[in-house]
């Protein structure tokens, strides 16, 4: 049955019905989920439909199932070029070329990547504005057609003529998006720090094995298996570049937390990529803690720590008279005493109604301390 669906998908592809081809490949994959060729061929259909993020996801799955499948690397490289992820595309194409050294398509596409990377570096050196490719005179094609010449060769094994690709409108990620699957509610949002962007997908009771997250140079693909339903998928080109090896995924009982490590300290004004938004660099923050400062209208600031130490020194050296000196003596004794001395001082002072102060716990610990008023004074008890 899976083979019949695969043949039907190939016929639809030859008839330029790429949507039907993708659907047939999806049905075949449901019957034969471990077949890497089905994922690689569906990736080609996605490329034709300009679903480049889905194409990358399928190519990654094919590579996972068959690491030596050259066609999968070719699909991934082609889709990443369309997404302007030239570094990721170059790595995939170079790996694929090692498995198919006689295939000139890899060499051609790697050269294209090198050219685009050089152009991108030159543009970034002069301005932060996104690069706009130069359109040859007399050619009214869209700027994304700059790699069509290369991708023509990448599509030889489809045995179909090259056609003009029609742009399709796709939903974009917003700060909060909800998707309802019967009783399952999935909502995701994001926030950022100078060094990372944290995407939170709120979904209860999702097993960790049912969550698959793939990262690219500037792409994130999330697939969550939903019992009895089509898998929930979110695939988007990100606002800025990330470091895939440093990205982390944490699956909890109520949510899935995805931490995207930023490649540059840029302020992401949205999660999805936009050619019309100018990136803003974040000022580097020092990791060393700063000592607190106090506002002052004077041009010179005071060293408050030094003043505090000086005041403590003056208090210590201050000479007091009368009751003040006596109270200071008692405070010093209590402050420098050990635990037994403090217990003795507290017990004797309280039980004697403030007439006895002893520091010997052995003497006062086993008996009640009686009151002992000074000579000439009489102790009286007040009744309330």
Sine and cosine of phi, psi and omega as CSV:
sin_phi,cos_phi,sin_psi,cos_psi,sin_omega,cos_omega
0.00,0.00,-0.67,0.74,0.02,-1.00
-0.90,0.44,-0.61,0.79,0.01,-1.00
-0.91,0.40,-0.62,0.78,0.03,-1.00
-0.90,0.44,-0.67,0.74,0.03,-1.00
-0.91,0.42,-0.59,0.81,0.04,-1.00
-0.90,0.43,-0.68,0.73,0.03,-1.00
-0.91,0.42,-0.62,0.79,0.05,-1.00
-0.90,0.43,-0.63,0.78,0.03,-1.00
-0.90,0.43,-0.65,0.76,0.02,-1.00
-0.91,0.42,-0.63,0.78,0.05,-1.00
-0.90,0.43,-0.67,0.74,0.03,-1.00
-0.90,0.44,-0.59,0.81,0.02,-1.00
-0.90,0.43,-0.68,0.74,0.01,-1.00
-0.91,0.42,-0.46,0.89,0.04,-1.00
-1.00,0.04,0.16,0.99,0.00,-1.00
0.91,0.42,0.34,0.94,0.08,-1.00
-0.99,-0.12,0.98,0.20,-0.14,-0.99
-0.95,0.31,-0.50,0.86,0.03,-1.00
-0.91,0.41,-0.69,0.72,0.05,-1.00
-0.90,0.43,-0.62,0.79,0.03,-1.00
-0.88,0.48,-0.70,0.72,0.00,-1.00
-0.90,0.44,-0.65,0.76,0.02,-1.00
-0.91,0.42,-0.66,0.75,0.01,-1.00
-0.91,0.42,-0.65,0.76,0.06,-1.00
-0.89,0.45,-0.60,0.80,0.01,-1.00
-0.90,0.43,-0.67,0.74,0.04,-1.00
-0.91,0.42,-0.63,0.78,0.03,-1.00
-0.91,0.41,-0.61,0.80,0.02,-1.00
-0.91,0.42,-0.60,0.80,0.04,-1.00
-0.88,0.48,-0.53,0.85,0.01,-1.00
-1.00,0.08,-0.48,0.88,-0.04,-1.00
-0.68,-0.73,0.95,0.32,-0.13,-0.99
-0.94,0.34,-0.15,0.99,-0.03,-1.00
-0.98,-0.22,0.22,0.97,-0.02,-1.00
-1.00,-0.06,0.95,-0.31,-0.06,-1.00
-0.93,0.38,-0.47,0.88,-0.02,-1.00
-0.90,0.43,-0.55,0.83,0.01,-1.00
-0.91,0.41,-0.65,0.76,0.03,-1.00
-0.92,0.39,-0.65,0.76,-0.01,-1.00
-0.91,0.41,-0.64,0.77,0.00,-1.00
-0.95,0.30,-0.60,0.80,0.07,-1.00
-0.92,0.40,-0.53,0.85,0.08,-1.00
-0.87,0.49,-0.63,0.78,0.03,-1.00
-0.90,0.43,-0.64,0.77,0.05,-1.00
-0.90,0.43,-0.63,0.78,0.04,-1.00
-0.90,0.44,-0.61,0.79,0.04,-1.00
-0.88,0.47,-0.67,0.74,0.03,-1.00
-0.89,0.46,-0.56,0.83,0.01,-1.00
-1.00,0.09,0.03,1.00,-0.04,-1.00
0.90,0.44,0.42,0.91,0.13,-0.99
-1.00,-0.02,0.95,0.31,-0.21,-0.98
-0.95,0.32,-0.57,0.82,0.02,-1.00
-0.92,0.40,-0.64,0.77,0.07,-1.00
-0.91,0.42,-0.58,0.82,0.03,-1.00
-0.90,0.45,-0.67,0.75,0.03,-1.00
-0.89,0.45,-0.67,0.74,0.00,-1.00
-0.88,0.47,-0.70,0.72,0.03,-1.00
-0.91,0.42,-0.64,0.77,0.02,-1.00
-0.90,0.44,-0.65,0.76,0.04,-1.00
-0.89,0.46,-0.64,0.77,0.02,-1.00
-0.91,0.41,-0.65,0.76,0.03,-1.00
-0.89,0.46,-0.66,0.75,0.02,-1.00
-0.91,0.41,-0.61,0.79,0.03,-1.00
-0.89,0.45,-0.63,0.77,-0.01,-1.00
-0.98,0.21,-0.54,0.84,-0.02,-1.00
-0.61,-0.79,1.00,0.03,-0.09,-1.00
-0.87,0.49,-0.27,0.96,-0.02,-1.00
-0.97,-0.25,0.20,0.98,-0.02,-1.00
-0.98,0.18,0.98,-0.20,-0.09,-1.00
-0.88,0.48,-0.59,0.81,-0.04,-1.00
-0.88,0.47,-0.56,0.83,0.00,-1.00
-0.91,0.40,-0.65,0.76,0.03,-1.00
-0.92,0.39,-0.57,0.82,0.05,-1.00
-0.90,0.43,-0.68,0.74,0.04,-1.00
-0.89,0.45,-0.71,0.70,-0.02,-1.00
-0.89,0.46,-0.71,0.70,0.01,-1.00
-0.88,0.47,-0.67,0.74,0.00,-1.00
-0.90,0.45,-0.71,0.71,0.00,-1.00
-0.91,0.41,-0.64,0.77,0.00,-1.00
-0.92,0.39,-0.56,0.83,0.08,-1.00
-0.89,0.46,-0.68,0.73,0.04,-1.00
-0.89,0.46,-0.53,0.85,0.03,-1.00
-1.00,0.07,0.04,1.00,-0.02,-1.00
0.88,0.47,0.48,0.88,0.14,-0.99
-0.99,-0.14,0.97,0.26,-0.20,-0.98
-0.95,0.32,-0.58,0.81,0.02,-1.00
-0.91,0.42,-0.72,0.70,0.03,-1.00
-0.89,0.45,-0.67,0.75,0.02,-1.00
-0.88,0.48,-0.68,0.73,-0.03,-1.00
-0.89,0.46,-0.69,0.72,0.01,-1.00
-0.89,0.46,-0.70,0.72,0.00,-1.00
-0.90,0.45,-0.68,0.73,-0.03,-1.00
-0.93,0.37,-0.64,0.77,0.03,-1.00
-0.90,0.43,-0.62,0.78,0.04,-1.00
-0.91,0.41,-0.68,0.73,0.03,-1.00
-0.89,0.45,-0.59,0.81,0.01,-1.00
-0.90,0.44,-0.48,0.88,0.01,-1.00
-0.93,0.36,-0.40,0.92,0.05,-1.00
-1.00,-0.06,-0.27,0.96,0.03,-1.00
-0.66,-0.75,0.94,0.34,-0.11,-0.99
-0.90,0.43,-0.33,0.94,-0.02,-1.00
-1.00,-0.02,-0.04,1.00,-0.03,-1.00
-1.00,0.04,0.94,-0.34,-0.07,-1.00
-0.95,0.31,-0.24,0.97,-0.01,-1.00
-0.90,0.44,-0.60,0.80,0.02,-1.00
-0.89,0.46,-0.72,0.69,-0.01,-1.00
-0.87,0.49,-0.68,0.73,0.00,-1.00
-0.90,0.45,-0.71,0.71,-0.03,-1.00
-0.94,0.34,-0.56,0.83,0.07,-1.00
-0.90,0.44,-0.65,0.76,0.07,-1.00
-0.89,0.46,-0.64,0.77,0.07,-1.00
-0.87,0.48,-0.68,0.73,0.02,-1.00
-0.87,0.49,-0.70,0.72,0.02,-1.00
-0.86,0.51,-0.65,0.76,0.00,-1.00
-0.92,0.40,-0.69,0.72,0.00,-1.00
-0.91,0.40,-0.63,0.78,0.01,-1.00
-0.90,0.44,-0.66,0.75,0.02,-1.00
-0.91,0.42,-0.67,0.74,0.03,-1.00
-0.90,0.44,-0.66,0.75,-0.01,-1.00
-0.91,0.42,-0.64,0.77,0.02,-1.00
-0.91,0.41,-0.66,0.75,0.02,-1.00
-0.91,0.42,-0.63,0.77,0.00,-1.00
-0.93,0.38,-0.65,0.76,0.01,-1.00
-0.92,0.38,-0.48,0.88,0.01,-1.00
-0.94,0.34,-0.48,0.88,-0.06,-1.00
-0.99,-0.15,-0.47,0.88,-0.05,-1.00
-0.34,-0.94,0.38,-0.93,0.06,-1.00
-1.00,0.01,-0.06,1.00,0.00,-1.00
-0.93,0.37,0.56,-0.83,0.02,-1.00
-0.88,0.48,0.55,-0.83,-0.03,-1.00
-0.94,0.34,0.72,-0.70,0.08,-1.00
-0.93,-0.38,0.92,-0.39,-0.04,-1.00
-0.90,0.44,0.52,-0.86,0.01,-1.00
-0.99,0.17,0.78,-0.63,0.02,-1.00
-1.00,-0.07,0.80,-0.59,-0.02,-1.00
-0.86,0.51,0.52,-0.85,-0.03,-1.00
-0.87,0.49,0.69,-0.72,0.04,-1.00
0.99,0.14,-0.01,1.00,0.01,-1.00
-0.95,-0.32,0.91,-0.42,-0.07,-1.00
-1.00,-0.10,0.28,0.96,-0.05,-1.00
-0.96,0.28,0.34,-0.94,0.00,-1.00
-0.93,0.37,0.39,-0.92,-0.07,-1.00
-0.89,0.47,-0.43,0.90,-0.01,-1.00
-0.95,0.30,-0.14,0.99,0.02,-1.00
-0.98,0.17,0.05,1.00,-0.08,-1.00
-0.91,0.42,-0.36,0.93,0.01,-1.00
-0.95,-0.30,0.22,0.98,-0.03,-1.00
-0.90,0.43,-0.63,0.78,0.01,-1.00
-0.84,0.54,-0.61,0.79,-0.02,-1.00
-0.97,0.24,-0.65,0.76,-0.06,-1.00
-0.95,0.31,-0.31,0.95,0.10,-1.00
-0.85,0.52,-0.70,0.71,-0.01,-1.00
-0.93,0.36,-0.53,0.85,-0.03,-1.00
-0.93,0.36,-0.20,0.98,-0.06,-1.00
-0.95,-0.32,0.28,0.96,-0.04,-1.00
-0.87,0.49,-0.65,0.76,-0.11,-0.99
-0.95,0.32,-0.04,1.00,0.08,-1.00
-0.99,0.14,-0.27,0.96,0.02,-1.00
0.84,0.54,0.58,0.81,0.03,-1.00
-0.74,-0.68,0.48,-0.88,0.03,-1.00
-0.94,0.34,0.46,-0.89,0.04,-1.00
-0.94,0.34,0.69,-0.72,0.02,-1.00
-0.83,-0.56,0.29,-0.96,0.07,-1.00
-0.95,0.30,0.76,-0.65,-0.03,-1.00
-0.99,0.10,0.70,-0.72,-0.04,-1.00
-0.98,-0.19,0.80,-0.61,-0.02,-1.00
-0.93,0.36,0.65,-0.76,0.04,-1.00
-0.87,-0.49,0.50,-0.87,0.01,-1.00
-1.00,0.05,0.79,-0.62,-0.03,-1.00
-0.83,-0.56,0.58,-0.82,0.00,-1.00
-0.92,0.38,0.64,-0.77,0.01,-1.00
-0.97,-0.23,0.44,-0.90,0.02,-1.00
-0.96,0.27,0.69,-0.72,0.12,-0.99
-0.91,-0.41,-0.01,-1.00,-0.08,-1.00
-0.89,0.47,-0.57,0.82,0.06,-1.00
-0.69,-0.72,0.79,-0.61,0.01,-1.00
-0.70,-0.72,0.65,-0.76,0.02,-1.00
-0.86,-0.50,0.53,-0.85,0.09,-1.00
-0.67,-0.75,0.77,-0.64,-0.09,-1.00
-0.94,-0.34,0.79,-0.61,0.09,-1.00
-0.84,-0.54,1.00,-0.06,-0.07,-1.00
0.78,0.62,-0.93,-0.37,-0.04,-1.00
-1.00,-0.03,-0.04,1.00,-0.03,-1.00
-1.00,-0.04,0.84,-0.55,0.01,-1.00
-0.93,-0.37,0.84,-0.54,0.03,-1.00
-0.91,-0.42,0.83,-0.55,0.02,-1.00
-0.71,-0.70,0.69,-0.72,0.02,-1.00
-0.72,-0.70,0.53,-0.85,0.01,-1.00
-0.53,-0.84,0.04,-1.00,-0.02,-1.00
-0.50,-0.87,0.37,-0.93,0.19,-0.98
-0.60,-0.80,0.19,-0.98,-0.10,-1.00
-0.68,-0.73,0.41,-0.91,0.16,-0.99
-0.85,-0.53,0.16,-0.99,0.00,-1.00
-0.84,0.55,-0.52,0.85,-0.10,-1.00
-0.96,-0.27,-0.14,0.99,-0.06,-1.00
-0.39,-0.92,0.30,-0.95,0.13,-0.99
-0.86,-0.50,0.77,-0.64,-0.05,-1.00
-0.95,-0.32,0.90,-0.44,0.04,-1.00
-0.98,-0.21,0.81,-0.58,-0.02,-1.00
-0.91,-0.41,0.84,-0.55,0.08,-1.00
-0.95,-0.31,0.92,-0.38,-0.04,-1.00
-1.00,0.07,0.96,-0.29,0.01,-1.00
-0.53,-0.85,0.86,-0.51,-0.10,-0.99
-0.99,0.10,0.62,-0.78,0.16,-0.99
0.91,0.42,0.53,0.85,0.01,-1.00
-1.00,-0.03,0.87,-0.49,0.05,-1.00
-0.90,0.43,0.54,-0.84,-0.03,-1.00
-0.88,0.48,-0.52,0.85,-0.01,-1.00
-0.94,0.34,-0.30,0.95,-0.02,-1.00
-1.00,-0.03,0.05,1.00,-0.02,-1.00
-0.92,-0.39,0.85,-0.53,0.03,-1.00
-0.83,-0.55,0.84,-0.54,0.01,-1.00
-0.81,-0.58,0.83,-0.56,0.05,-1.00
-0.92,-0.39,0.62,-0.78,0.00,-1.00
-0.86,-0.51,0.60,-0.80,0.14,-0.99
-0.82,-0.57,-0.17,-0.98,-0.01,-1.00
-0.88,0.47,-0.58,0.81,0.01,-1.00
-0.51,-0.86,0.66,0.75,-0.07,-1.00
-0.54,-0.84,0.54,-0.84,0.08,-1.00
-0.69,-0.72,0.75,-0.66,0.00,-1.00
-0.81,-0.58,0.84,-0.54,-0.03,-1.00
-0.87,-0.49,0.77,-0.64,0.08,-1.00
-0.78,-0.63,0.81,-0.59,0.01,-1.00
-0.84,-0.55,0.86,-0.52,0.03,-1.00
-0.95,0.31,0.78,-0.62,-0.01,-1.00
-0.91,-0.40,0.86,-0.52,-0.03,-1.00
-0.84,0.54,0.81,-0.59,0.06,-1.00
0.96,0.29,0.14,0.99,-0.04,-1.00
-0.72,-0.69,0.17,-0.99,0.15,-0.99
-0.93,0.38,0.58,-0.81,0.01,-1.00
-0.85,0.52,0.59,-0.81,0.10,-0.99
-0.99,0.16,0.79,-0.61,-0.04,-1.00
-0.79,-0.61,0.69,-0.73,0.18,-0.98
-0.73,-0.69,0.88,-0.47,0.00,-1.00
-0.72,-0.69,0.79,-0.61,-0.09,-1.00
-0.45,-0.89,0.56,-0.83,0.18,-0.98
-0.99,0.17,0.78,-0.62,-0.15,-0.99
-0.99,0.12,0.32,-0.95,-0.03,-1.00
-0.88,0.48,-0.67,0.75,-0.01,-1.00
-0.73,-0.69,0.11,-0.99,-0.01,-1.00
-0.98,0.20,0.49,-0.87,0.00,-1.00
-0.80,-0.60,0.15,-0.99,0.08,-1.00
-0.95,-0.32,0.99,-0.16,-0.12,-0.99
-0.82,0.58,-0.63,0.77,-0.06,-1.00
-0.91,0.40,-0.37,0.93,-0.02,-1.00
-0.99,-0.16,-0.05,1.00,0.02,-1.00
-0.98,0.22,0.56,-0.83,-0.06,-1.00
-0.74,-0.67,0.49,-0.87,0.03,-1.00
-0.80,-0.60,0.77,-0.64,0.01,-1.00
-0.80,-0.59,0.87,-0.49,0.00,-1.00
-0.98,-0.19,0.89,-0.46,0.00,-1.00
-0.92,-0.38,0.00,-1.00,-0.07,-1.00
-0.94,0.34,-0.43,0.90,-0.06,-1.00
-0.89,-0.46,-0.12,0.99,-0.07,-1.00
-0.31,-0.95,0.24,-0.97,0.14,-0.99
-0.88,-0.48,0.86,-0.52,-0.05,-1.00
-0.96,-0.30,0.83,-0.55,-0.03,-1.00
-0.90,-0.45,0.86,-0.52,-0.01,-1.00
-0.96,-0.28,0.92,-0.40,-0.02,-1.00
-0.99,-0.13,0.89,-0.45,0.02,-1.00
-0.98,0.18,0.87,-0.49,-0.03,-1.00
-0.94,0.35,0.66,-0.75,0.10,-1.00
-0.98,0.20,-0.46,0.89,0.03,-1.00
-0.71,-0.71,0.45,-0.89,0.01,-1.00
-0.99,0.16,0.96,0.28,0.00,-1.00
-0.93,-0.37,0.50,-0.87,0.08,-1.00
-1.00,0.06,0.91,-0.41,0.00,-1.00
-0.99,0.15,0.93,-0.37,0.03,-1.00
-0.98,0.21,-0.25,0.97,0.10,-0.99
-0.40,-0.92,0.13,-0.99,0.01,-1.00
-1.00,0.10,-0.53,0.85,-0.05,-1.00
-1.00,-0.04,0.41,-0.91,-0.03,-1.00
-0.94,0.33,0.60,-0.80,0.08,-1.00
-0.57,-0.82,0.78,-0.62,0.01,-1.00
-0.96,0.28,-0.25,0.97,-0.12,-0.99
-0.99,-0.16,0.06,1.00,-0.02,-1.00
-0.95,-0.32,0.78,-0.63,-0.01,-1.00
-0.99,0.10,0.87,-0.50,0.02,-1.00
-0.90,0.44,0.58,-0.81,0.02,-1.00
-0.88,-0.48,0.81,-0.59,0.00,-1.00
-0.98,0.20,0.59,-0.81,0.03,-1.00
-1.00,-0.07,0.72,-0.69,0.02,-1.00
-0.88,0.47,0.70,-0.71,-0.02,-1.00
-0.90,0.43,0.73,-0.68,0.00,-1.00
-0.98,-0.19,0.70,-0.72,0.02,-1.00
-0.97,0.25,0.59,-0.81,0.00,-1.00
-1.00,0.05,-0.19,0.98,-0.03,-1.00
-0.99,0.14,0.76,-0.65,-0.01,-1.00
-0.92,0.38,0.64,-0.77,0.01,-1.00
-0.99,-0.15,0.56,-0.83,0.07,-1.00
-0.95,0.30,0.59,-0.81,-0.03,-1.00
-0.90,0.43,0.61,-0.79,0.06,-1.00
-0.88,-0.48,0.39,-0.92,-0.06,-1.00
-0.88,-0.47,0.64,-0.77,-0.03,-1.00
-0.93,0.38,0.59,-0.81,0.02,-1.00
-0.42,-0.91,0.60,-0.80,0.04,-1.00
-1.00,0.09,-0.13,0.99,0.00,-1.00
-0.99,0.13,0.53,-0.85,-0.02,-1.00
-0.92,0.39,-0.43,0.90,-0.01,-1.00
-0.97,-0.26,0.69,-0.73,0.01,-1.00
-1.00,-0.10,0.47,-0.88,-0.02,-1.00
-1.00,-0.10,0.49,-0.87,0.11,-0.99
-1.00,0.02,1.00,-0.07,-0.11,-0.99
-0.93,0.38,-0.52,0.86,0.05,-1.00
-0.90,0.44,-0.63,0.77,0.02,-1.00
-0.92,0.39,-0.65,0.76,0.03,-1.00
-0.90,0.43,-0.63,0.78,0.02,-1.00
-0.90,0.43,-0.68,0.74,0.03,-1.00
-0.90,0.44,-0.61,0.79,0.01,-1.00
-0.92,0.40,-0.64,0.76,0.01,-1.00
-0.91,0.41,-0.64,0.76,0.04,-1.00
-0.90,0.44,-0.61,0.80,0.02,-1.00
-0.91,0.41,-0.67,0.75,0.01,-1.00
-0.91,0.42,-0.63,0.77,0.04,-1.00
-0.89,0.45,-0.62,0.78,-0.02,-1.00
-0.93,0.37,-0.60,0.80,-0.05,-1.00
-1.00,0.02,-0.08,1.00,-0.05,-1.00
-0.93,0.36,0.69,-0.72,0.01,-1.00
-0.99,-0.15,0.86,-0.50,-0.03,-1.00
-0.94,-0.33,0.30,-0.95,0.00,-1.00
-0.81,-0.58,0.37,-0.93,0.15,-0.99
0.91,0.42,-0.61,-0.79,-0.06,-1.00
-0.88,0.48,-0.55,0.84,0.00,-1.00
-0.89,0.47,-0.67,0.74,0.02,-1.00
-0.92,0.40,-0.64,0.77,-0.01,-1.00
-0.92,0.40,-0.69,0.72,0.02,-1.00
-0.89,0.45,-0.61,0.80,0.03,-1.00
-0.91,0.41,-0.60,0.80,0.03,-1.00
-0.89,0.45,-0.71,0.70,0.00,-1.00
-0.90,0.44,-0.64,0.77,0.01,-1.00
-0.89,0.46,-0.67,0.74,0.01,-1.00
-0.90,0.43,-0.65,0.76,0.00,-1.00
-0.90,0.44,-0.71,0.70,-0.03,-1.00
-0.92,0.40,-0.61,0.79,-0.03,-1.00
-0.92,0.40,-0.59,0.81,-0.06,-1.00
-1.00,-0.08,0.03,1.00,-0.07,-1.00
-0.99,0.12,0.34,-0.94,0.10,-0.99
-1.00,0.07,-0.07,-1.00,-0.11,-0.99
-0.91,0.42,-0.66,0.75,-0.02,-1.00
-0.91,0.41,-0.64,0.77,0.02,-1.00
-0.90,0.43,-0.65,0.76,0.01,-1.00
-0.91,0.41,-0.64,0.77,0.04,-1.00
-0.90,0.44,-0.65,0.76,0.01,-1.00
-0.91,0.42,-0.68,0.74,-0.01,-1.00
-0.90,0.43,-0.69,0.72,-0.02,-1.00
-0.92,0.40,-0.72,0.70,-0.04,-1.00
-0.90,0.43,-0.73,0.69,-0.04,-1.00
-0.92,0.40,-0.63,0.78,-0.04,-1.00
-0.94,0.35,-0.64,0.77,-0.03,-1.00
-0.96,0.28,-0.72,0.69,-0.06,-1.00
-0.94,0.34,-0.44,0.90,-0.01,-1.00
-1.00,-0.08,0.19,0.98,-0.01,-1.00
0.83,0.56,0.62,0.79,0.09,-1.00
0.99,0.17,0.24,0.97,-0.03,-1.00
-0.97,-0.23,-0.22,0.98,-0.01,-1.00
-0.75,-0.67,0.67,-0.74,0.07,-1.00
-0.71,-0.70,0.96,-0.29,-0.07,-1.00
-0.89,-0.45,0.53,-0.85,0.05,-1.00
-0.94,-0.35,0.10,0.99,-0.05,-1.00
-0.98,-0.21,0.98,-0.22,-0.04,-1.00
-0.93,0.36,-0.53,0.85,0.04,-1.00
-0.89,0.45,-0.52,0.85,-0.04,-1.00
-0.98,0.18,-0.64,0.77,-0.12,-0.99
-0.96,-0.28,-0.15,0.99,-0.10,-1.00
-0.95,0.30,-0.48,0.88,-0.10,-1.00
-0.98,-0.20,0.08,1.00,-0.01,-1.00
-0.52,-0.85,0.27,-0.96,0.04,-1.00
-0.99,0.16,0.68,-0.73,-0.01,-1.00
-1.00,0.04,0.90,-0.44,0.01,-1.00
-0.98,0.20,0.44,-0.90,0.03,-1.00
-0.94,0.35,0.60,-0.80,0.00,-1.00
-0.63,-0.78,0.99,0.11,-0.04,-1.00
-0.93,0.38,0.43,-0.90,0.03,-1.00
-0.87,0.49,0.39,-0.92,-0.02,-1.00
-0.87,0.50,0.74,-0.67,0.00,-1.00
1.00,-0.05,-0.08,1.00,0.00,-1.00
-0.90,-0.44,0.46,-0.89,-0.04,-1.00
-0.87,-0.50,0.68,-0.73,0.00,-1.00
-1.00,0.06,0.77,-0.64,0.03,-1.00
-0.80,-0.60,0.57,-0.82,0.06,-1.00
-0.97,-0.23,0.74,-0.67,-0.01,-1.00
-1.00,-0.05,0.74,-0.67,0.02,-1.00
-0.97,-0.24,0.71,-0.71,-0.05,-1.00
-0.99,-0.16,0.00,0.00,0.00,0.00
